[in-house]
């Protein structure tokens, strides 16, 4: 009897066309699209502009004002061991020496304001440190000189523009305004320089009670 299991050339008895596991065309396209998307993302991220970093704003420097000298001299007298600092304020102010430039003033010029060599060094070092501190940038309230005993009173002189003068005594100076500066100016005797010097601009004498009428009308302008 003839064998019905005849083999065809190139075919295996166990092969089955339905068991083929080849990838479909749609799977290949999805894979290519995924690679293309990844490359596009990488290239796009690489071309993004770098963020611009703003440099930190520099701290605003302190601005010198007439009151800065007063506050520094209080600091020097209380913390630097320089006595009678406020008595030199008139001469320093007259020369326009503020704490911003005191470290650069010559020793000879500082000595003319009534300072010893040792106090000159303390003054310059203290001014440089104080000017760089937050205290120099702070806005201060009005400061009055501490009251002094009458035995240590300061001699003040009112010098009239048209000539003549009058002497008074007081305990110190405070922040204020002479509204009659076109009529007279205030001067005071500085123990360190041993002469009368002009009261600094922006300050007025603190006179003894019996001379209270000497400044009458100054604040009316």
FIVEX-266796 format. One record per residue (C-alpha): x, y, z. Coordinates in pm, 1 decimal, m for minus. Layout:
<rs>
[[X; Y; Z]]
...
</rs>
This chain:
<rs>
[[0.0; 0.0; 0.0]]
[[135.6; 337.0; m92.0]]
[[276.4; 560.0; 183.3]]
[[45.2; 862.8; 223.0]]
[[291.7; 1047.9; 439.8]]
[[490.5; 1181.9; 148.5]]
[[750.6; 1446.6; 235.0]]
[[769.1; 1765.7; 34.3]]
[[1110.6; 1908.3; m43.6]]
[[1228.7; 2181.0; 204.9]]
[[952.5; 2109.5; 455.4]]
[[986.0; 1946.8; 794.3]]
[[713.7; 1721.8; 919.8]]
[[690.9; 1932.5; 1235.5]]
[[696.0; 2281.5; 1079.1]]
[[380.2; 2489.8; 1091.5]]
[[337.3; 2821.8; 915.6]]
[[84.6; 2935.5; 1172.3]]
[[345.2; 2915.5; 1454.3]]
[[571.9; 3185.4; 1300.8]]
[[676.2; 3454.0; 1559.0]]
[[799.8; 3735.7; 1331.6]]
[[730.3; 4100.3; 1444.4]]
[[451.9; 4289.8; 1279.4]]
[[530.9; 4613.1; 1083.9]]
[[339.6; 4827.4; 1335.1]]
[[568.6; 4714.8; 1623.6]]
[[878.6; 4822.7; 1430.8]]
[[731.2; 5165.6; 1354.4]]
[[645.4; 5223.7; 1721.9]]
[[1001.7; 5140.2; 1824.5]]
[[1152.7; 5380.5; 1569.9]]
[[914.1; 5658.3; 1679.0]]
[[1015.6; 5606.7; 2043.6]]
[[1386.7; 5642.0; 1958.5]]
[[1320.3; 5952.5; 1749.5]]
[[1118.8; 6110.4; 2033.2]]
[[1397.8; 6043.5; 2284.5]]
[[1662.4; 6198.8; 2058.5]]
[[1443.8; 6506.2; 1998.5]]
[[1398.2; 6556.3; 2373.4]]
[[1772.4; 6529.7; 2439.8]]
[[1864.4; 6772.2; 2164.3]]
[[1598.8; 7019.7; 2278.2]]
[[1719.8; 7011.2; 2639.6]]
[[2078.3; 7062.5; 2526.3]]
[[1987.9; 7378.1; 2332.8]]
[[1795.0; 7543.3; 2616.5]]
[[1955.1; 7876.6; 2724.0]]
[[2136.9; 7873.2; 3057.1]]
[[1963.2; 8072.0; 3333.3]]
[[2113.9; 8416.8; 3395.1]]
[[2218.1; 8458.2; 3757.1]]
[[2181.2; 8811.0; 3892.3]]
[[2482.0; 8925.2; 4099.7]]
[[2397.7; 9015.8; 4460.2]]
[[2323.9; 9382.7; 4511.3]]
[[2609.2; 9557.6; 4693.2]]
[[2527.6; 9701.7; 5033.7]]
[[2454.3; 10073.2; 5024.9]]
[[2742.9; 10268.5; 5178.0]]
[[2677.7; 10497.3; 5470.4]]
[[2627.2; 10863.4; 5383.1]]
[[2806.8; 11121.2; 5593.7]]
[[2584.5; 11380.2; 5762.8]]
[[2650.1; 11633.6; 6041.1]]
[[2487.6; 11401.4; 6294.1]]
[[2724.1; 11114.2; 6207.4]]
[[3015.2; 11298.0; 6370.0]]
[[2814.4; 11355.3; 6688.7]]
[[2719.0; 10989.9; 6720.1]]
[[3072.1; 10871.7; 6648.5]]
[[3216.2; 11104.7; 6912.4]]
[[2968.2; 10967.6; 7167.3]]
[[3084.2; 10618.3; 7068.6]]
[[3452.2; 10716.4; 7096.9]]
[[3404.1; 10875.3; 7438.3]]
[[3204.1; 10581.9; 7577.1]]
[[3383.8; 10287.9; 7412.9]]
[[3729.4; 10389.8; 7291.0]]
[[3861.5; 10547.1; 7608.9]]
[[3904.7; 10896.0; 7462.4]]
[[3788.9; 11151.1; 7722.6]]
[[3619.7; 11483.0; 7646.9]]
[[3556.6; 11390.9; 7284.6]]
[[3254.5; 11618.4; 7254.9]]
[[3468.1; 11921.3; 7337.4]]
[[3657.4; 11865.3; 7011.6]]
[[3345.3; 11840.8; 6800.2]]
[[3346.2; 12206.6; 6703.5]]
[[3700.0; 12196.0; 6565.0]]
[[3643.3; 11866.7; 6381.3]]
[[3319.3; 11997.1; 6233.1]]
[[3480.9; 12326.9; 6134.7]]
[[3741.1; 12132.2; 5934.4]]
[[3464.3; 11906.5; 5796.9]]
[[3629.9; 11596.5; 5942.5]]
[[3362.4; 11326.1; 5956.5]]
[[3409.6; 10963.2; 6062.7]]
[[3424.1; 10869.9; 5693.7]]
[[3755.7; 11053.1; 5636.5]]
[[3912.5; 11081.4; 5984.2]]
[[4134.9; 10773.6; 5918.1]]
[[4291.1; 10959.5; 5622.0]]
[[4354.6; 11294.1; 5795.1]]
[[4718.7; 11362.6; 5877.0]]
[[4838.7; 11323.9; 6234.5]]
[[4941.5; 11689.9; 6242.8]]
[[4591.9; 11803.0; 6141.2]]
[[4429.1; 11580.5; 6403.0]]
[[4669.1; 11715.1; 6667.9]]
[[4550.6; 12069.3; 6590.8]]
[[4202.0; 11959.4; 6693.4]]
[[4331.8; 11885.0; 7041.9]]
[[4421.7; 11513.3; 7030.7]]
[[4732.6; 11348.9; 7176.2]]
[[4932.4; 11099.0; 6970.3]]
[[4772.8; 10804.2; 7148.0]]
[[4420.0; 10937.1; 7111.9]]
[[4494.1; 11010.5; 6745.0]]
[[4558.5; 10638.8; 6684.5]]
[[4249.9; 10535.4; 6880.7]]
[[4039.8; 10790.8; 6696.0]]
[[4147.4; 10675.8; 6349.2]]
[[4111.9; 10304.1; 6420.0]]
[[3779.5; 10358.9; 6589.8]]
[[3645.2; 10573.8; 6306.0]]
[[3730.7; 10314.1; 6043.6]]
[[3564.7; 10032.9; 6238.5]]
[[3258.1; 10241.4; 6329.3]]
[[3205.7; 10363.0; 5970.7]]
[[3200.6; 10001.7; 5845.2]]
[[2953.7; 9891.9; 6113.3]]
[[2571.6; 9884.0; 6086.6]]
[[2564.5; 10162.6; 6346.7]]
[[2693.2; 10412.6; 6089.3]]
[[2406.2; 10332.7; 5850.3]]
[[2135.8; 10348.7; 6116.0]]
[[1909.5; 10650.1; 6144.4]]
[[1942.6; 10796.9; 6489.2]]
[[1707.6; 10993.1; 6702.5]]
[[1806.0; 11332.9; 6828.6]]
[[2091.9; 11312.5; 7077.2]]
[[2157.0; 11564.5; 7349.0]]
[[2484.2; 11596.9; 7529.3]]
[[2467.2; 11472.7; 7888.7]]
[[2410.8; 11741.1; 8148.0]]
[[2718.9; 11861.4; 8332.3]]
[[2772.4; 12007.5; 8674.3]]
[[2785.7; 12388.7; 8680.5]]
[[3148.7; 12372.2; 8800.2]]
[[3235.5; 12216.2; 8463.1]]
[[3003.3; 12435.4; 8256.6]]
[[3095.1; 12528.4; 7902.7]]
[[3137.2; 12891.5; 7817.5]]
[[2937.3; 12997.5; 7512.5]]
[[2965.0; 13320.7; 7323.5]]
[[2701.0; 13479.7; 7103.0]]
[[2877.2; 13677.2; 6832.0]]
[[2661.3; 13930.2; 6651.5]]
[[2704.5; 13982.2; 6278.5]]
[[2702.5; 14360.7; 6317.9]]
[[2961.2; 14346.9; 6594.6]]
[[2967.9; 14277.4; 6966.3]]
[[2922.7; 13959.6; 7168.0]]
[[2771.3; 13821.2; 7487.1]]
[[2889.3; 13531.6; 7704.6]]
[[2676.7; 13255.6; 7858.7]]
[[2731.8; 12920.9; 8028.9]]
[[2571.4; 12586.5; 7965.9]]
[[2607.2; 12211.0; 8002.6]]
[[2672.2; 12105.4; 7644.4]]
[[2518.3; 12099.1; 7298.1]]
[[2224.8; 11927.8; 7133.5]]
[[2087.5; 11884.3; 6783.7]]
[[1898.6; 12196.0; 6678.5]]
[[1874.0; 12487.8; 6438.0]]
[[1959.7; 12853.0; 6489.5]]
[[1687.9; 13037.3; 6299.7]]
[[1864.1; 13370.0; 6365.6]]
[[2199.8; 13277.2; 6211.5]]
[[2176.4; 13589.8; 5995.4]]
[[2193.1; 13793.9; 6317.7]]
[[2446.8; 13603.6; 6531.1]]
[[2650.3; 13283.5; 6562.2]]
[[2724.9; 13063.4; 6861.9]]
[[3081.7; 12985.2; 6967.9]]
[[3213.2; 12787.3; 7264.8]]
[[3537.8; 12748.2; 7452.6]]
[[3713.5; 12418.5; 7377.4]]
[[3940.2; 12305.0; 7660.2]]
[[4158.1; 12095.1; 7431.7]]
[[4252.3; 12367.7; 7185.5]]
[[4228.7; 12641.7; 7450.4]]
[[4029.5; 12880.2; 7233.9]]
[[3678.8; 12961.4; 7117.7]]
[[3551.7; 12754.6; 6824.3]]
[[3228.2; 12777.6; 6630.9]]
[[2936.7; 12558.2; 6740.8]]
[[2891.8; 12289.4; 6469.7]]
[[2618.2; 12337.3; 6213.6]]
[[2302.5; 12157.0; 6322.0]]
[[2372.2; 12201.9; 6693.1]]
[[2282.3; 12463.8; 6950.9]]
[[2397.4; 12532.7; 7307.9]]
[[2224.4; 12385.2; 7611.2]]
[[2231.7; 12697.0; 7829.1]]
[[2184.8; 12719.7; 8202.4]]
[[1831.4; 12803.0; 8316.4]]
[[1914.8; 13165.7; 8392.3]]
[[2011.7; 13217.5; 8026.2]]
[[1702.0; 13057.1; 7876.9]]
[[1603.4; 13380.8; 7703.4]]
[[1933.7; 13394.7; 7514.0]]
[[1799.2; 13159.0; 7246.7]]
[[1449.7; 13304.5; 7236.8]]
[[1300.8; 13297.7; 6888.1]]
[[1569.1; 13075.5; 6731.9]]
[[1323.1; 12796.9; 6653.3]]
[[1056.2; 13030.2; 6512.4]]
[[1206.7; 13033.9; 6163.7]]
</rs>
